[in-house]
Amino acid sequence: MIPVACSVAQVRQTDAFLQVDSLVTRSDTIRTSGEMVSMSRDTLFRLNISTKSTGVAMLLSAAFPGAGQVYNESYWKVPIIVGFGVYFVSEWIQNNRRANDYRDRYAQSGDSRDLSVRDFYKKQRDTFTWYFVILYLLNVADAYVDASLYDFTVSDDLSIRIVPGHTVSPQQRACVRMCITF
């Protein structure tokens, strides 16, 4: 696990020369679609990185709330999104119907109490409109974050390994190389 983590850290050091145990080696990284191949110290590491497209996840969630979560394989979030969405829409419909009823009552009677009750239901209706808009935006944002972190893995190994070494640089500075494995 640690050599793989070190080789992944060396991806950013493409074509960099490293000096390890008085031997100068060259670290090359070849990227192909979906795979990253790293050659370091005569060893070949192949990492299969399957990523999810953030754009596809966002478009799916924008078209059908919860579809981006299905694309990202976060199935447990779909009932939450759909449940809140159905609740907000049903409350909006109910409050809109009540506001229209009290509007008609006020038109017939002219009673100011009917007007204040109508305004209350209109405010409730508008509040649930905002709740639905916020849920919709959070749905799209969650699909984006899920797609971005799809290949992020969490292991039980939370170790820090400090390896003494130095690099060949124009300034000829000594440094300490450290591999952090999470």
C-alpha positions as CSV (number, residue, x, y, z in Angstrom):
1,M,0.0,0.0,0.0
2,I,2.8,2.4,0.8
3,P,4.7,2.0,-2.4
4,V,1.5,2.6,-4.4
5,A,0.8,5.8,-2.3
6,C,4.3,7.0,-2.9
7,S,4.0,6.4,-6.6
8,V,0.7,8.2,-6.7
9,A,2.4,11.1,-5.0
10,Q,5.1,11.0,-7.6
11,V,2.5,11.6,-10.4
12,R,3.0,15.3,-9.9
13,Q,6.7,14.8,-10.3
14,T,6.6,13.6,-13.8
15,D,10.0,13.3,-15.4
16,A,11.7,14.2,-12.1
17,F,15.0,12.7,-11.1
18,L,15.1,11.1,-7.7
19,Q,18.1,9.9,-5.8
20,V,17.5,6.9,-3.6
21,D,20.3,5.0,-1.9
22,S,22.9,6.6,-4.1
23,L,21.1,5.5,-7.3
24,V,19.5,8.0,-9.6
25,T,16.2,6.7,-10.9
26,R,13.7,8.3,-13.2
27,S,10.0,8.4,-12.4
28,D,7.7,8.3,-15.4
29,T,4.0,8.4,-15.4
30,I,1.8,7.4,-18.3
31,R,-1.9,8.4,-18.2
32,T,-4.5,6.7,-20.2
33,S,-8.2,7.0,-20.1
34,G,-9.3,5.6,-16.7
35,E,-5.9,4.2,-15.8
36,M,-2.7,5.5,-14.4
37,V,0.6,3.6,-14.9
38,S,3.6,4.6,-12.8
39,M,7.1,3.2,-13.3
40,S,9.5,3.9,-10.5
41,R,12.6,2.0,-9.6
42,D,12.1,-0.8,-12.1
43,T,8.7,-1.5,-10.7
44,L,5.4,-1.1,-12.5
45,F,2.3,-0.1,-10.6
46,R,-1.1,-0.1,-12.3
47,L,-3.9,1.8,-10.6
48,N,-7.3,1.4,-12.1
49,I,-9.1,4.7,-11.3
50,S,-12.7,4.6,-12.2
51,T,-14.1,8.1,-12.0
52,K,-17.5,9.5,-12.5
53,S,-18.2,12.6,-14.6
54,T,-19.3,15.6,-12.6
55,G,-21.1,17.1,-15.5
56,V,-23.1,14.0,-16.2
57,A,-24.0,13.7,-12.5
58,M,-25.1,17.3,-12.4
59,L,-27.2,17.0,-15.6
60,L,-28.9,13.9,-14.4
61,S,-29.7,15.5,-11.0
62,A,-30.9,18.7,-12.7
63,A,-33.2,16.7,-15.1
64,F,-34.5,14.2,-12.5
65,P,-33.8,14.9,-8.8
66,G,-32.0,11.8,-7.4
67,A,-30.8,10.5,-10.7
68,G,-27.3,11.9,-10.2
69,Q,-27.1,10.0,-6.9
70,V,-28.1,6.8,-8.7
71,Y,-25.3,7.5,-11.2
72,N,-22.8,8.0,-8.4
73,E,-24.1,4.8,-6.7
74,S,-25.3,6.6,-3.6
75,Y,-28.6,4.9,-3.6
76,W,-29.5,5.6,0.0
77,K,-29.8,9.4,-0.7
78,V,-32.5,8.9,-3.4
79,P,-35.4,8.2,-0.9
80,I,-34.4,11.3,1.1
81,I,-34.4,13.6,-1.9
82,V,-37.6,12.2,-3.3
83,G,-39.3,12.2,0.1
84,F,-38.5,15.8,0.8
85,G,-39.4,16.8,-2.7
86,V,-42.8,15.1,-2.6
87,Y,-43.5,16.6,0.9
88,F,-42.6,20.1,-0.3
89,V,-44.6,19.9,-3.4
90,S,-47.7,18.5,-1.6
91,E,-47.5,21.3,1.0
92,W,-47.2,23.8,-1.7
93,I,-50.3,22.5,-3.4
94,Q,-52.2,22.4,-0.2
95,N,-51.2,25.9,0.8
96,N,-52.0,27.2,-2.7
97,R,-55.5,25.7,-2.6
98,R,-56.2,27.2,0.9
99,A,-54.9,30.6,-0.2
100,N,-57.2,30.5,-3.3
101,D,-60.2,29.4,-1.1
102,Y,-59.6,32.3,1.3
103,R,-59.2,34.7,-1.6
104,D,-62.6,33.6,-2.9
105,R,-64.1,34.0,0.6
106,Y,-62.7,37.5,0.9
107,A,-64.1,38.4,-2.6
108,Q,-67.5,37.3,-1.5
109,S,-67.6,38.6,2.1
110,G,-65.0,41.4,2.2
111,D,-64.0,40.2,5.8
112,S,-60.4,41.3,6.7
113,R,-59.9,38.1,8.7
114,D,-60.2,36.1,5.4
115,L,-57.6,38.4,3.9
116,S,-55.1,37.8,6.7
117,V,-55.7,34.1,6.6
118,R,-55.1,34.2,2.8
119,D,-51.9,36.1,3.3
120,F,-50.8,33.5,5.8
121,Y,-51.3,30.6,3.4
122,K,-49.6,32.6,0.6
123,K,-46.5,33.1,2.8
124,Q,-46.5,29.4,3.7
125,R,-46.8,28.5,0.0
126,D,-43.9,30.8,-0.8
127,T,-41.8,29.3,2.0
128,F,-42.3,25.8,0.6
129,T,-41.3,27.1,-2.8
130,W,-38.0,28.2,-1.4
131,Y,-37.6,24.9,0.5
132,F,-38.1,23.0,-2.8
133,V,-35.6,25.3,-4.7
134,I,-33.0,24.8,-1.9
135,L,-33.6,21.0,-2.0
136,Y,-33.2,21.1,-5.8
137,L,-29.9,23.0,-5.7
138,L,-28.5,20.8,-2.8
139,N,-29.4,17.8,-4.9
140,V,-27.4,19.0,-7.9
141,A,-24.5,20.1,-5.6
142,D,-24.5,16.7,-3.8
143,A,-24.3,14.9,-7.2
144,Y,-21.3,17.1,-8.1
145,V,-19.5,16.4,-4.8
146,D,-20.3,12.7,-5.0
147,A,-18.9,12.4,-8.5
148,S,-15.8,14.4,-7.5
149,L,-15.1,12.1,-4.6
150,Y,-16.2,8.9,-6.2
151,D,-12.7,7.3,-6.3
152,F,-11.7,8.6,-2.8
153,T,-11.0,5.7,-0.6
154,V,-10.7,5.6,3.2
155,S,-8.6,2.8,4.7
156,D,-7.9,1.9,8.2
157,D,-4.2,2.6,7.8
158,L,-3.7,6.2,9.0
159,S,0.1,6.2,9.2
160,I,2.7,8.7,8.4
161,R,6.0,7.4,7.2
162,I,9.1,9.7,7.1
163,V,11.8,8.5,4.8
164,P,15.1,10.3,4.9
165,G,16.5,11.2,1.5
166,H,17.5,14.1,-0.7
167,T,16.8,15.3,-4.2
168,V,19.0,16.7,-6.9
169,S,18.0,20.3,-7.4
170,P,19.6,23.4,-8.8
171,Q,19.9,24.8,-5.3
172,Q,21.4,21.6,-3.9
173,R,19.2,21.7,-0.7
174,A,18.7,18.8,1.6
175,C,15.2,17.7,2.2
176,V,13.1,15.0,3.9
177,R,10.7,13.0,1.8
178,M,7.5,12.0,3.5
179,C,4.8,9.6,2.3
180,I,1.4,10.1,3.9
181,T,-1.0,7.2,3.6
182,F,-4.6,7.6,4.3
